[in-house]
Amino acid sequence: MKKSLYFVLCFAFFNVLHATDEEVIVTSSLGGATLAEIDSPVFVIKGDDINYSASTNLGESLTYLLGVNSSNFGPGVGQPIIRGMGGTRVRILSNGKLVRDVSGLGSDHLNDVDMNDLQQIEVVRGPSSLLYSNGTMGGIINIVDQTIASKDFEGNDFNIGLERQTANMGTAGSFSYKGNVDGLNLTYALKEVNFESYEVPLGAIIHEGSPEAKTTLENSDLATFSQKFGLSVIENWGYFGFSLGKIENTYGIAFHGEEEEEHGGEHGEEEEERIQADTESENVTIEGAVTNLSGLDKLSYFLQVNDYSFTEGHVEGAWSCRRTR
């Protein structure tokens, strides 16, 4: 018995020494996603979710997304914060083109974007946004509309919206049209918003230490007027179109703080101080694409001219800057 066991052990050891190891590599994708898709988490928000919701700023419209927050300064100002990073570390695009404003200079400056009649909003979170643009460690937010259509519209689409907000006695009205007329794709959208300062409920923390209870949050008002027009033609060779857009904003800057009382009676005057910001932008965009070129599948091009102005400060003596691109 011992000899048989010894023989079996020797035979097994001999086979192990002379066996040929074969390496087997197994790869899989959890949930069917490719590596590129895992590294580039892109979230798409439908335009109807924005168009049919209450009017608010860009950051507040995205706060329900995981890892996205907003630095709110009233109804008009709310810059998006992605994974704790905001300002210049989050790139704001409109139809893939950089939005040129001064929002990166301070968190109380609004993003100069038109939130009316959107097709979708694309959000890329985290460092994967570096695949699309430099200097965007926080992420990218791309606001997409159909002002310059790259595909023919089917039929005519009219939308009229009316809105009322009781927290600030605000009103908003909007109108949009999309349609194809004799082979030309036409779009037009208009929106006007007028929000007064927020009402402050009794017992709010803002009342603490105040000799008289305030009924409103000063400088939290907003007035916005925006409109955009687009025209495009689609043929077998590609498409060509142009658009005109204009945005005007006037808003108070809330939470600016109050100076220490130095002389009797001066503190009351500081409470009534008006701090206001005004922005105005006009842009002209020419865009198109040519397909089926020799050696190229597609050639895309665009030209954009933007005139933007920003004014902020005390109503009695505001400072301003102007940029033209």
Backbone hydrogen bonds, N-H to C=O, Kabsch-Sander energy under -0.5 kcal/mol:
donor,donor_aa,acceptor,acceptor_aa,energy
5,L,1,M,-2.2
6,Y,2,K,-2.2
7,F,3,K,-2.1
8,V,4,S,-2.2
9,L,5,L,-2.2
10,C,6,Y,-2.1
11,F,7,F,-2.2
12,A,8,V,-2.3
13,F,9,L,-2.3
14,F,10,C,-2.1
15,N,11,F,-1.9
16,V,12,A,-2.0
17,L,13,F,-1.9
18,H,14,F,-1.4
19,A,15,N,-0.6
19,A,16,V,-0.7
21,D,19,A,-0.6
23,E,21,D,-0.5
25,I,23,E,-0.5
26,V,24,V,-0.5
30,L,28,S,-0.5
32,G,29,S,-1.7
33,A,30,L,-0.8
38,I,34,T,-2.0
39,D,35,L,-2.3
40,S,36,A,-1.0
42,V,40,S,-1.2
43,F,41,P,-0.5
43,F,123,V,-2.9
45,I,43,F,-0.5
45,I,121,I,-2.8
46,K,44,V,-0.5
47,G,119,Q,-2.1
49,D,46,K,-0.6
50,I,46,K,-0.7
50,I,47,G,-0.9
51,N,47,G,-3.3
52,Y,48,D,-2.2
53,S,50,I,-1.0
59,G,78,G,-2.5
61,S,57,N,-1.4
62,L,58,L,-0.6
62,L,59,G,-1.3
63,T,60,E,-0.7
65,L,62,L,-1.8
68,V,65,L,-1.8
69,N,81,I,-3.1
71,S,79,Q,-2.0
72,N,70,S,-1.1
73,F,74,G,-0.6
73,F,77,V,-3.0
78,G,76,G,-0.6
79,Q,71,S,-0.9
81,I,69,N,-2.9
82,I,85,M,-2.6
83,R,67,G,-3.3
83,R,81,I,-0.6
85,M,82,I,-1.8
89,R,86,G,-1.8
90,V,87,G,-1.4
91,R,89,R,-0.5
91,R,139,G,-2.3
93,L,91,R,-0.5
93,L,141,I,-3.2
94,S,97,K,-3.2
95,N,143,I,-2.7
97,K,94,S,-1.4
99,V,92,I,-2.2
100,R,98,L,-0.6
101,D,99,V,-0.9
105,L,102,V,-1.8
106,G,103,S,-1.0
109,H,106,G,-1.4
112,D,110,L,-0.5
113,V,111,N,-2.1
115,M,113,V,-0.7
119,Q,144,V,-2.7
120,Q,144,V,-1.8
121,I,45,I,-2.0
122,E,142,N,-2.9
123,V,43,F,-3.0
124,V,140,I,-3.0
125,R,41,P,-1.2
125,R,123,V,-0.5
126,G,138,G,-2.3
128,S,125,R,-0.6
129,S,126,G,-1.9
130,L,127,P,-1.9
131,L,128,S,-1.7
132,Y,129,S,-1.9
133,S,129,S,-1.5
136,T,133,S,-0.5
138,G,89,R,-2.2
139,G,89,R,-1.2
140,I,124,V,-2.3
141,I,91,R,-2.7
142,N,122,E,-3.0
143,I,93,L,-2.7
143,I,141,I,-0.6
144,V,120,Q,-2.7
144,V,142,N,-0.6
149,A,147,T,-0.7
155,G,153,F,-0.6
157,D,178,K,-3.3
159,N,176,S,-2.2
161,G,174,S,-2.4
163,E,172,A,-2.4
165,Q,170,G,-2.4
170,G,165,Q,-1.6
171,T,194,N,-2.3
172,A,163,E,-1.8
173,G,192,E,-2.3
174,S,161,G,-2.5
175,F,190,L,-2.6
176,S,159,N,-2.1
177,Y,188,Y,-2.5
178,K,157,D,-2.0
179,G,186,L,-1.8
180,N,155,G,-0.5
181,V,179,G,-0.5
181,V,184,L,-3.0
182,D,180,N,-0.5
184,L,181,V,-1.8
185,N,232,S,-2.9
186,L,179,G,-2.9
186,L,184,L,-0.6
187,T,230,G,-2.1
188,Y,177,Y,-2.0
189,A,228,K,-2.2
190,L,175,F,-3.0
191,K,226,S,-2.5
192,E,173,G,-2.6
193,V,224,T,-2.9
194,N,171,T,-2.7
195,F,222,L,-3.7
196,E,168,N,-1.8
199,E,167,A,-2.5
200,V,215,T,-2.4
204,A,201,P,-1.4
207,H,204,A,-1.8
208,E,205,I,-1.3
210,S,207,H,-1.9
217,L,198,Y,-2.7
218,E,216,T,-0.8
220,S,217,L,-1.0
222,L,195,F,-2.7
223,A,250,T,-2.3
224,T,193,V,-2.5
225,F,248,E,-2.4
226,S,191,K,-2.5
227,Q,246,K,-2.2
228,K,189,A,-2.2
229,F,244,L,-2.8
230,G,187,T,-2.3
231,L,242,F,-2.4
232,S,185,N,-1.6
233,V,240,F,-2.6
234,I,183,G,-0.5
235,E,238,G,-3.0
238,G,235,E,-1.1
239,Y,289,A,-1.7
240,F,233,V,-1.9
241,G,287,E,-2.5
242,F,231,L,-2.2
243,S,285,T,-2.1
244,L,229,F,-2.7
245,G,283,N,-2.2
246,K,227,Q,-2.4
247,I,281,S,-2.2
248,E,225,F,-2.7
249,N,279,T,-2.5
250,T,223,A,-2.4
251,Y,277,A,-2.4
252,G,221,D,-1.4
253,I,275,I,-1.7
254,A,252,G,-0.8
262,E,260,E,-0.5
266,E,263,H,-1.6
267,H,263,H,-0.6
269,E,265,G,-0.7
270,E,266,E,-1.6
271,E,267,H,-1.5
272,E,268,G,-0.8
272,E,269,E,-0.5
273,E,270,E,-1.6
275,I,273,E,-0.6
276,Q,274,R,-0.5
276,Q,313,G,-2.3
277,A,251,Y,-2.8
278,D,311,T,-3.2
279,T,249,N,-2.3
280,E,309,S,-2.0
281,S,247,I,-2.4
282,E,307,D,-2.4
283,N,245,G,-2.1
284,V,305,V,-2.4
285,T,243,S,-2.1
286,I,303,L,-3.2
287,E,241,G,-2.7
288,G,301,Y,-2.1
289,A,239,Y,-2.3
290,V,299,L,-2.6
291,T,237,W,-2.7
292,N,297,D,-1.4
293,L,296,L,-1.0
296,L,293,L,-1.3
299,L,290,V,-2.8
301,Y,288,G,-2.2
303,L,286,I,-2.7
305,V,284,V,-2.7
307,D,282,E,-3.2
308,Y,306,N,-0.5
308,Y,323,R,-2.3
309,S,280,E,-2.6
310,F,321,C,-2.1
311,T,278,D,-2.8
312,E,319,W,-2.3
313,G,276,Q,-1.8
314,H,317,G,-0.6
315,V,274,R,-1.5
319,W,312,E,-2.1
321,C,310,F,-2.3
323,R,308,Y,-2.4
325,R,306,N,-2.9
